[in-house]
C-alpha cells in the first residue's frame, strides 16, 4: 500500500473523485501544509493556519499507478485557479500535490509539465508541488461527507 495526498479545492468532492477508482483502498480528508498543529475546520477556513484541505489516498500500487491518481487530480479541478475552486476562495482551497517520496515528486513534476503542454488550459497552471508534511485528519463529520447526502455533489 502507498499514500498520495492532494489538495484541489473543497475536500468533499475531491475525496469522492478518488473513491471511485479501482485500486484506491481508502481515503480520508484532512489538512496539510500549514503551521498549526491539530487545526480545526473553522481554523483552516479562517485562513490563519496555512493549511490546505486535502484528501489522503491509500492505494494498491499493483492495481493503480500514481500517474493514474495524478490524472484524476488534474481532471477533478481547475489547476489554473489560484487559491480557489469555483466559489470557494482562500489558500485552504489551493491546488497542491503533496509528495511522499522522491519518486512521487518526479512523477508529479513530469505530470504537471505534460498537463501544461496538453493545451487543455487557457491559463497557466498554478498547482504547487511540495513535500508532504503532517496530515491532520479532519473532524469525523467531514469523512466521506458526500456519501451521507444521497445524490449530492460538489461543483
C-alpha positions in Angstrom: 0.0 0.0 0.0 1.1 3.5 -0.7 -0.2 7.0 0.1 -0.8 10.1 -2.0 -2.1 13.4 -0.9 -3.8 16.1 -3.0 -5.5 19.4 -2.5 -7.9 20.5 -5.2 -10.5 22.7 -3.5 -13.2 21.6 -1.1 -12.1 18.1 0.1 -15.6 16.6 -0.1 -15.7 16.5 -3.9 -12.0 15.6 -4.2 -12.4 12.6 -1.9 -15.5 11.4 -3.9 -13.5 11.6 -7.1 -10.7 9.4 -5.8 -13.0 6.9 -4.0 -14.4 5.8 -7.4 -11.1 4.5 -8.7 -10.3 0.7 -8.7 -7.2 0.2 -6.6 -7.9 3.0 -4.1 -8.2 1.2 -0.8 -9.2 4.1 1.5 -9.5 7.9 1.6 -9.6 10.4 4.4 -9.9 14.1 4.4 -7.8 16.5 6.4 -5.4 19.4 6.5 -1.8 19.7 5.4 0.8 22.3 4.6 0.3 24.8 7.4 1.9 25.6 10.7 -0.8 25.0 13.3 -0.9 21.6 14.9 -4.3 19.9 15.2 -6.2 22.6 13.3 -9.9 22.6 13.3 -12.1 23.1 10.2 -13.1 26.5 11.5 -9.4 27.5 11.9 -8.5 26.3 8.5 -11.4 28.1 6.9 -10.4 31.3 8.8 -7.2 31.2 6.5 -4.9 31.7 9.5 -3.3 28.3 9.7 -1.7 28.0 6.2 -3.3 24.5 5.7 -4.9 23.3 2.5 -8.0 21.0 2.6 -6.6 17.7 1.3 -7.5 14.1 0.6 -5.1 11.4 1.6 -5.4 8.4 -0.7 -4.3 4.9 0.3 -3.8 2.9 -2.8 -2.6 -0.5 -4.0 0.2 0.3 -6.5 -0.2 -3.1 -8.1 -3.8 -2.1 -9.2 -3.5 1.6 -9.8 -0.5 3.8 -10.5 0.5 7.1 -9.0 0.3 8.5 -12.6 -3.3 7.4 -12.8 -4.0 9.2 -9.5 -2.3 12.3 -10.8 -4.5 12.2 -13.9 -7.6 12.1 -11.7 -6.2 15.0 -9.7 -5.9 17.1 -12.9 -9.4 16.0 -14.1 -11.3 16.8 -10.9 -10.5 20.5 -10.6 -9.2 23.6 -12.4 -5.5 23.8 -11.7 -5.3 27.4 -13.1 -7.3 29.0 -10.3 -5.0 30.5 -7.7 -6.2 29.9 -4.2 -9.7 29.0 -5.1 -12.0 26.5 -6.8 -15.2 28.0 -8.2 -17.0 29.8 -5.4 -14.6 28.6 -2.7 -11.9 31.2 -2.2 -8.8 31.1 0.0 -5.4 29.4 0.3 -7.1 26.5 2.0 -8.6 25.7 -1.4 -5.3 25.8 -3.3 -4.3 23.3 -5.9 -1.4 21.3 -4.4 0.3 17.9 -4.8 2.0 16.8 -1.6 4.6 14.1 -2.5 5.7 11.4 -0.1 8.7 10.1 -1.9 11.3 11.4 -4.4 9.7 9.1 -7.0 6.3 10.8 -6.4 7.9 14.2 -6.7 9.5 13.4 -10.0 6.2 11.9 -11.3 4.2 14.9 -10.1 6.6 17.4 -11.8 6.6 15.4 -15.1 2.8 15.2 -14.9 2.5 18.9 -14.4 4.7 19.5 -17.4 2.5 17.2 -19.5 -0.7 18.9 -18.3 0.7 22.3 -19.1 1.7 21.2 -22.6 -1.6 19.5 -23.2 -3.4 22.6 -24.3 -6.4 21.8 -22.1 -6.0 25.1 -20.2 -6.2 28.6 -21.4 -4.2 29.9 -18.4 -1.0 28.8 -16.7 -1.3 26.0 -14.1 -0.7 27.3 -10.5 -0.5 23.9 -8.8 2.1 23.7 -6.0 4.2 20.6 -5.7 5.7 20.2 -2.2 6.9 17.6 0.3 4.2 16.1 2.4 4.1 17.3 6.0 2.0 16.3 9.0 -1.5 15.2 8.0 -4.2 16.3 10.4 -7.4 14.3 10.0 -10.5 16.4 9.6 -13.4 16.1 12.0 -15.4 12.9 11.7 -18.4 14.6 10.1 -16.3 15.6 7.1 -15.1 12.0 6.4 -16.9 10.5 3.3 -19.3 13.5 3.6 -21.0 13.2 0.2 -21.8 9.6 0.8 -24.2 10.7 3.6 -26.1 13.1 1.3 -27.8 11.0 -1.4 -27.2 12.5 -4.8 -25.2 15.4 -3.5 -22.1 16.6 -5.5 -19.6 19.4 -5.3 -19.1 21.8 -8.2 
